[in-house]
Amino acid sequence: MIAELEKTKNNSATHLAYLGGLQTIWTNHVFSPISKLNTFKEGKKNIEQAIKNEPNNAELRFIRLSVQKNAPSFLGYKSSIDEDTEFIKKNKNQISSDILHKNIETLLIN
């Protein structure tokens, strides 16, 4: 699935952020510790690039917040939790998907 997303000729920030999110989750299915770390780093890089491209996109901030809240501390990827939480609370009206709104509410509660 990751390979298919990487081949897709979609250069949108949203596509890149979801690819990055999938890559970080995929580390749970990789055996080698080195491969796990490299896959996570690639996902993190994609998420950060997406947010750099569209810093005011609440959906991208939600993806990063989801990853950061669930990433192990030793990976050092938790620096934007407070910033993204506040941004999402203020800008969640940007998001039109009811499913995404429910997921945001669940994430903000936990």
Buried (B, 14 or more C-beta within 10 A) or exposed (E): EBEEBEEEEEEEBBBBBBBBBBBBBBBEEBEEEEEBEBBBBBBBEBBBEBBEBBEEBBBBBBBBBBBBBEBEEEBEBBEBBEEBBEBBEEBBEEBEEEEBBEBBEEBBEE
